[in-house]
Amino acid sequence: MSEHLWLTTTELCSHLAISRSTLFAIRRSGLLKDGRHLVAKNPTSSRSHLLWHRQRCELALGRIS
């Protein structure tokens, strides 16, 4: 397993074995929060790619304890 803490959307979806739409639905539900679980790669761009903190996302989703 990769030791990288910050993953792209594609990498995180692959790591968690979920679809992109499922990941964004979880984000919309409020379980994954901006600034804690994800950050904009370029904060000055409104359409920036996102980076996701792998371990924090796993904890929030109950994948690790």
DOBA-784354 format. One record per residue: residue in one letter; x, y, z of N, C-alpha, C in turn; residue number from 1. Coordinates in Angstrom, 1 decimal. Atoms other than C-alpha are relative to their C-alpha. Last residue first. Layout:
N
<site code="A" n_X="X" n_Y="Y" n_Z="Z" ca_X="X" ca_Y="Y" ca_Z="Z" c_X="X" c_Y="Y" c_Z="Z" pos="NUM"/>
...
//
This chain:
65
<site code="S" n_X="0.3" n_Y="-0.5" n_Z="-1.4" ca_X="-9.7" ca_Y="2.3" ca_Z="14.1" c_X="1.2" c_Y="0.7" c_Z="0.6" pos="65"/>
<site code="I" n_X="-1.0" n_Y="0.4" n_Z="-0.9" ca_X="-9.6" ca_Y="1.8" ca_Z="10.3" c_X="-0.3" c_Y="0.6" c_Z="1.4" pos="64"/>
<site code="R" n_X="-0.8" n_Y="1.0" n_Z="0.6" ca_X="-12.2" ca_Y="1.7" ca_Z="7.6" c_X="1.2" c_Y="-0.4" c_Z="0.8" pos="63"/>
<site code="G" n_X="0.0" n_Y="1.2" n_Z="-0.8" ca_X="-14.8" ca_Y="3.5" ca_Z="9.7" c_X="0.9" c_Y="-1.1" c_Z="-0.6" pos="62"/>
<site code="L" n_X="0.8" n_Y="1.0" n_Z="0.6" ca_X="-15.5" ca_Y="6.1" ca_Z="7.0" c_X="0.0" c_Y="-1.3" c_Z="0.8" pos="61"/>
<site code="A" n_X="1.4" n_Y="-0.6" n_Z="0.0" ca_X="-14.2" ca_Y="9.0" ca_Z="9.1" c_X="-0.9" c_Y="-1.1" c_Z="-0.6" pos="60"/>
<site code="L" n_X="0.6" n_Y="-0.1" n_Z="-1.4" ca_X="-11.1" ca_Y="7.0" ca_Z="10.0" c_X="-1.4" c_Y="0.4" c_Z="-0.1" pos="59"/>
<site code="E" n_X="0.2" n_Y="1.4" n_Z="-0.4" ca_X="-10.4" ca_Y="6.0" ca_Z="6.3" c_X="-0.6" c_Y="0.0" c_Z="1.4" pos="58"/>
<site code="C" n_X="1.2" n_Y="0.5" n_Z="0.7" ca_X="-10.9" ca_Y="9.6" ca_Z="5.3" c_X="-0.3" c_Y="-1.4" c_Z="0.4" pos="57"/>
<site code="R" n_X="1.1" n_Y="-0.7" n_Z="-0.6" ca_X="-8.4" ca_Y="10.8" ca_Z="7.9" c_X="-1.3" c_Y="-0.4" c_Z="-0.6" pos="56"/>
<site code="Q" n_X="0.3" n_Y="0.6" n_Z="-1.3" ca_X="-5.9" ca_Y="8.2" ca_Z="6.8" c_X="-1.2" c_Y="0.7" c_Z="0.7" pos="55"/>
<site code="R" n_X="0.4" n_Y="1.4" n_Z="0.0" ca_X="-6.1" ca_Y="9.0" ca_Z="3.1" c_X="-0.4" c_Y="-0.5" c_Z="1.4" pos="54"/>
<site code="H" n_X="-0.9" n_Y="0.6" n_Z="-1.0" ca_X="-6.0" ca_Y="12.8" ca_Z="3.4" c_X="-0.5" c_Y="-1.4" c_Z="0.2" pos="53"/>
<site code="W" n_X="0.7" n_Y="0.6" n_Z="-1.1" ca_X="-7.7" ca_Y="13.8" ca_Z="0.1" c_X="1.0" c_Y="-0.6" c_Z="1.0" pos="52"/>
<site code="L" n_X="-0.9" n_Y="1.0" n_Z="-0.6" ca_X="-6.3" ca_Y="16.2" ca_Z="-2.5" c_X="-0.7" c_Y="-0.5" c_Z="1.3" pos="51"/>
<site code="L" n_X="0.0" n_Y="0.2" n_Z="-1.5" ca_X="-8.8" ca_Y="18.0" ca_Z="-4.7" c_X="1.1" c_Y="-1.0" c_Z="0.4" pos="50"/>
<site code="H" n_X="0.0" n_Y="1.4" n_Z="-0.4" ca_X="-8.3" ca_Y="19.4" ca_Z="-8.2" c_X="0.1" c_Y="-0.1" c_Z="1.5" pos="49"/>
<site code="S" n_X="-1.2" n_Y="0.7" n_Z="-0.3" ca_X="-9.1" ca_Y="23.1" ca_Z="-8.5" c_X="-0.2" c_Y="-1.5" c_Z="0.2" pos="48"/>
<site code="R" n_X="0.2" n_Y="1.3" n_Z="0.6" ca_X="-12.3" ca_Y="24.4" ca_Z="-10.1" c_X="1.3" c_Y="-0.9" c_Z="0.2" pos="47"/>
<site code="S" n_X="1.3" n_Y="0.6" n_Z="-0.4" ca_X="-12.7" ca_Y="27.5" ca_Z="-8.0" c_X="-0.2" c_Y="-1.4" c_Z="-0.5" pos="46"/>
<site code="S" n_X="0.8" n_Y="0.4" n_Z="1.2" ca_X="-8.9" ca_Y="28.3" ca_Z="-8.4" c_X="-1.3" c_Y="-0.7" c_Z="0.5" pos="45"/>
<site code="T" n_X="0.5" n_Y="-1.2" n_Z="0.6" ca_X="-7.1" ca_Y="30.2" ca_Z="-5.6" c_X="-0.9" c_Y="-0.3" c_Z="-1.2" pos="44"/>
<site code="P" n_X="1.1" n_Y="-0.6" n_Z="-0.7" ca_X="-6.9" ca_Y="27.1" ca_Z="-3.4" c_X="-0.5" c_Y="1.3" c_Z="-0.6" pos="43"/>
<site code="N" n_X="-0.3" n_Y="-1.4" n_Z="0.2" ca_X="-4.8" ca_Y="25.2" ca_Z="-5.9" c_X="-1.1" c_Y="0.8" c_Z="0.6" pos="42"/>
<site code="K" n_X="-1.4" n_Y="0.0" n_Z="0.4" ca_X="-4.6" ca_Y="21.5" ca_Z="-4.8" c_X="0.4" c_Y="1.5" c_Z="-0.3" pos="41"/>
<site code="A" n_X="-0.2" n_Y="-0.3" n_Z="1.4" ca_X="-7.9" ca_Y="22.1" ca_Z="-3.0" c_X="1.5" c_Y="0.1" c_Z="-0.3" pos="40"/>
<site code="V" n_X="-0.4" n_Y="-1.4" n_Z="0.2" ca_X="-8.0" ca_Y="20.4" ca_Z="0.4" c_X="0.1" c_Y="0.2" c_Z="-1.5" pos="39"/>
<site code="L" n_X="-0.4" n_Y="-0.3" n_Z="1.4" ca_X="-9.7" ca_Y="17.2" ca_Z="1.7" c_X="0.4" c_Y="1.5" c_Z="-0.1" pos="38"/>
<site code="H" n_X="-0.1" n_Y="1.2" n_Z="0.7" ca_X="-10.3" ca_Y="15.4" ca_Z="5.0" c_X="0.4" c_Y="0.3" c_Z="-1.5" pos="37"/>
<site code="R" n_X="-0.4" n_Y="1.1" n_Z="-0.9" ca_X="-9.7" ca_Y="18.3" ca_Z="7.4" c_X="0.2" c_Y="-1.3" c_Z="-0.8" pos="36"/>
<site code="G" n_X="-1.0" n_Y="-0.5" n_Z="-0.9" ca_X="-9.8" ca_Y="21.5" ca_Z="5.3" c_X="0.5" c_Y="-1.1" c_Z="1.0" pos="35"/>
<site code="D" n_X="-1.0" n_Y="-0.8" n_Z="0.6" ca_X="-13.1" ca_Y="20.6" ca_Z="3.6" c_X="1.0" c_Y="0.4" c_Z="1.1" pos="34"/>
<site code="K" n_X="0.1" n_Y="-1.4" n_Z="-0.1" ca_X="-15.1" ca_Y="18.0" ca_Z="5.6" c_X="1.3" c_Y="0.7" c_Z="-0.7" pos="33"/>
<site code="L" n_X="-1.3" n_Y="-0.5" n_Z="0.4" ca_X="-15.9" ca_Y="14.4" ca_Z="4.9" c_X="0.0" c_Y="1.5" c_Z="-0.1" pos="32"/>
<site code="L" n_X="-0.9" n_Y="0.9" n_Z="-0.7" ca_X="-19.0" ca_Y="13.2" ca_Z="6.7" c_X="1.5" c_Y="0.3" c_Z="-0.2" pos="31"/>
<site code="G" n_X="-0.6" n_Y="-0.7" n_Z="-1.1" ca_X="-21.0" ca_Y="16.2" ca_Z="5.6" c_X="1.0" c_Y="-0.9" c_Z="0.8" pos="30"/>
<site code="S" n_X="0.8" n_Y="0.4" n_Z="-1.2" ca_X="-23.5" ca_Y="14.3" ca_Z="3.4" c_X="0.7" c_Y="0.7" c_Z="1.3" pos="29"/>
<site code="R" n_X="1.2" n_Y="-0.8" n_Z="-0.1" ca_X="-22.0" ca_Y="16.2" ca_Z="0.4" c_X="-0.8" c_Y="-0.3" c_Z="1.3" pos="28"/>
<site code="R" n_X="-0.5" n_Y="-1.4" n_Z="-0.3" ca_X="-18.6" ca_Y="14.6" ca_Z="1.0" c_X="-1.2" c_Y="0.9" c_Z="0.2" pos="27"/>
<site code="I" n_X="-0.5" n_Y="0.1" n_Z="-1.4" ca_X="-20.2" ca_Y="11.1" ca_Z="1.2" c_X="0.4" c_Y="1.4" c_Z="0.4" pos="26"/>
<site code="A" n_X="1.2" n_Y="0.1" n_Z="-0.8" ca_X="-22.0" ca_Y="11.9" ca_Z="-2.1" c_X="0.3" c_Y="0.0" c_Z="1.5" pos="25"/>
<site code="F" n_X="0.6" n_Y="-1.3" n_Z="0.0" ca_X="-18.7" ca_Y="13.0" ca_Z="-3.6" c_X="-1.3" c_Y="0.1" c_Z="0.8" pos="24"/>
<site code="L" n_X="-0.9" n_Y="-0.8" n_Z="-0.8" ca_X="-17.1" ca_Y="9.7" ca_Z="-2.7" c_X="-0.6" c_Y="1.4" c_Z="0.2" pos="23"/>
<site code="T" n_X="0.2" n_Y="0.4" n_Z="-1.4" ca_X="-20.1" ca_Y="7.8" ca_Z="-4.0" c_X="0.9" c_Y="0.8" c_Z="0.9" pos="22"/>
<site code="S" n_X="1.3" n_Y="-0.6" n_Z="-0.4" ca_X="-19.9" ca_Y="9.7" ca_Z="-7.3" c_X="-0.3" c_Y="-0.4" c_Z="1.4" pos="21"/>
<site code="R" n_X="-0.1" n_Y="-1.5" n_Z="-0.1" ca_X="-16.2" ca_Y="9.0" ca_Z="-7.7" c_X="-1.3" c_Y="0.6" c_Z="0.5" pos="20"/>
<site code="S" n_X="0.0" n_Y="-0.9" n_Z="1.2" ca_X="-16.8" ca_Y="5.3" ca_Z="-7.2" c_X="0.1" c_Y="1.4" c_Z="0.4" pos="19"/>
<site code="I" n_X="1.3" n_Y="-0.6" n_Z="0.2" ca_X="-15.7" ca_Y="3.2" ca_Z="-4.3" c_X="0.1" c_Y="0.9" c_Z="-1.2" pos="18"/>
<site code="A" n_X="0.9" n_Y="0.8" n_Z="0.8" ca_X="-12.9" ca_Y="0.7" ca_Z="-3.8" c_X="-1.4" c_Y="0.6" c_Z="-0.1" pos="17"/>
<site code="L" n_X="1.2" n_Y="0.4" n_Z="-0.8" ca_X="-11.3" ca_Y="2.7" ca_Z="-1.0" c_X="-1.0" c_Y="-0.9" c_Z="-0.7" pos="16"/>
<site code="H" n_X="-0.5" n_Y="0.5" n_Z="-1.3" ca_X="-7.8" ca_Y="2.8" ca_Z="-2.6" c_X="-1.2" c_Y="-0.5" c_Z="0.9" pos="15"/>
<site code="S" n_X="-0.6" n_Y="1.3" n_Z="0.3" ca_X="-9.3" ca_Y="3.2" ca_Z="-6.1" c_X="0.4" c_Y="-0.6" c_Z="1.3" pos="14"/>
<site code="C" n_X="1.1" n_Y="0.8" n_Z="0.4" ca_X="-11.5" ca_Y="6.1" ca_Z="-5.0" c_X="0.5" c_Y="-1.5" c_Z="-0.2" pos="13"/>
<site code="L" n_X="0.8" n_Y="0.4" n_Z="-1.2" ca_X="-8.6" ca_Y="7.6" ca_Z="-3.1" c_X="-1.1" c_Y="-0.9" c_Z="-0.4" pos="12"/>
<site code="E" n_X="-0.8" n_Y="0.9" n_Z="-0.8" ca_X="-6.3" ca_Y="7.4" ca_Z="-6.2" c_X="-0.8" c_Y="-0.4" c_Z="1.3" pos="11"/>
<site code="T" n_X="-0.1" n_Y="1.3" n_Z="0.7" ca_X="-8.9" ca_Y="8.9" ca_Z="-8.5" c_X="0.7" c_Y="-1.0" c_Z="0.9" pos="10"/>
<site code="T" n_X="1.4" n_Y="0.6" n_Z="-0.1" ca_X="-9.7" ca_Y="11.8" ca_Z="-6.1" c_X="0.1" c_Y="-1.4" c_Z="-0.6" pos="9"/>
<site code="T" n_X="1.0" n_Y="-0.6" n_Z="0.9" ca_X="-6.0" ca_Y="12.5" ca_Z="-5.7" c_X="-1.3" c_Y="-0.7" c_Z="0.1" pos="8"/>
<site code="L" n_X="0.3" n_Y="0.7" n_Z="1.2" ca_X="-4.2" ca_Y="11.3" ca_Z="-2.6" c_X="-0.9" c_Y="0.8" c_Z="-0.9" pos="7"/>
<site code="W" n_X="0.9" n_Y="-0.8" n_Z="0.8" ca_X="-2.5" ca_Y="13.0" ca_Z="0.4" c_X="-0.2" c_Y="-0.7" c_Z="-1.4" pos="6"/>
<site code="L" n_X="1.2" n_Y="-0.4" n_Z="-0.8" ca_X="-1.1" ca_Y="10.6" ca_Z="3.0" c_X="-1.0" c_Y="0.8" c_Z="-0.9" pos="5"/>
<site code="H" n_X="0.4" n_Y="-1.4" n_Z="0.2" ca_X="1.3" ca_Y="8.8" ca_Z="0.7" c_X="-1.2" c_Y="0.3" c_Z="0.7" pos="4"/>
<site code="E" n_X="-0.1" n_Y="-0.7" n_Z="-1.3" ca_X="2.4" ca_Y="5.5" ca_Z="2.2" c_X="-0.3" c_Y="1.5" c_Z="-0.1" pos="3"/>
<site code="S" n_X="-0.7" n_Y="-1.3" n_Z="0.1" ca_X="1.2" ca_Y="3.5" ca_Z="-0.8" c_X="0.0" c_Y="0.7" c_Z="1.4" pos="2"/>
<site code="M" n_X="0.8" n_Y="-1.2" n_Z="0.0" ca_X="0.0" ca_Y="0.0" ca_Z="0.0" c_X="0.9" c_Y="1.2" c_Z="0.0" pos="1"/>
//
